[in-house]
Amino acid sequence: MREGGSDGCVRAEVSQSAVDMVLQELLREGTGVLLILDDSECSGHSLLKSCAVVAVERGDSVHVLGFDTSEEDFRAGFTPGISSRLTFHDGFHDPLDWNGKADLTAESFSSQQVLARVLGAPSAGGPVSVIVDSLSWVLLHSPATLVVQALHQLQRAAGGAGSKIRHIISLVHRDLHEPGTVSSACHVASTVVTVMPVPPSTSPASDGEALATVRHRKKTGKVIKKDLSFAVLEGFTLKTEHPSTPKLAVAEDTDPRVDPTANLTFNLSLSDSERQAKESLSLPYLFSAEKKSSLLQSRASGGKIYYEPEAVDDMDDEDPDDDLDV
């Protein structure tokens, strides 16, 4: 299980345009499914909790299906006002129902059962956001086709029941699954955020800086993809700041007039004699003026056809069709 309270990897800085893109996806009506893909090198748990903060602030009833962390760990770090607006469904303590008293299991992840939990909660009635922490546990214990189908049908099932699930936000640990399984989950998502650590060779890099690739598919079918760095600050709020672009280091003794061909093991230049020989060479496909004039000269007697037989030709003066029975 992954604990989300200490993943300092996601404490980085976000460019203004990229963060606006993510926030627009979170705030827009009927935004569909958002997946956060992380791995063991960089956790996306804090980013998932920041999405919960945004959902609460826009007035949604937030339901958390918790498999990776306990309710106490998931609520840790939230302000009392945010935490009181979260409805937690416990799939952490008995996810396989070994004790027979499980509140939530991986096998119960279907559009009908999730919807029953949402509609049966006291806070039901307005727009709802569903947060799955994480979908990896469900994918490891249920067929991927059924899990993906549940994600795809959940919003439609809510609309048929007179409710509205505005957003479904889920964390997926991509290093726990085959690429095909992750690709199937991403296929039904309108937005996919892939988080990763900053390469050690990148400079400058602040403490805890992380990178992300955001792929968003609009309702028109147009796909927007951006690379960015992001930050989740205290209280799981996003900070926007234009990242500085690292400059390439240039040696002080670099002379722009240095010949790049000077130290090669082969010769790329021509001597004067070689250049003169090259210019005086007659190319085989270019005609001289005399030959061109003779070819273009018209002949009053007309053209002639010359045929030179080869040794293998069968020349016979008799009727060539004499042997045919016609």
Secondary structure as GFF3:
##gff-version 3
##sequence-region A 1 326
A	DSSP	three_ten_helix	8	10	.	.	.	ID=ss1
A	DSSP	alpha_helix	16	27	.	.	.	ID=ss2
A	DSSP	beta_strand	32	38	.	.	.	ID=ss3
A	DSSP	alpha_helix	45	57	.	.	.	ID=ss4
A	DSSP	beta_strand	61	66	.	.	.	ID=ss5
A	DSSP	alpha_helix	71	75	.	.	.	ID=ss6
A	DSSP	alpha_helix	80	83	.	.	.	ID=ss7
A	DSSP	beta_strand	86	90	.	.	.	ID=ss8
A	DSSP	three_ten_helix	106	108	.	.	.	ID=ss9
A	DSSP	alpha_helix	111	120	.	.	.	ID=ss10
A	DSSP	beta_strand	128	133	.	.	.	ID=ss11
A	DSSP	alpha_helix	135	141	.	.	.	ID=ss12
A	DSSP	alpha_helix	144	160	.	.	.	ID=ss13
A	DSSP	beta_strand	165	173	.	.	.	ID=ss14
A	DSSP	three_ten_helix	174	176	.	.	.	ID=ss15
A	DSSP	alpha_helix	179	187	.	.	.	ID=ss16
A	DSSP	beta_strand	191	197	.	.	.	ID=ss17
A	DSSP	beta_strand	210	217	.	.	.	ID=ss18
A	DSSP	beta_strand	223	230	.	.	.	ID=ss19
A	DSSP	alpha_helix	272	280	.	.	.	ID=ss20
A	DSSP	alpha_helix	289	296	.	.	.	ID=ss21
###
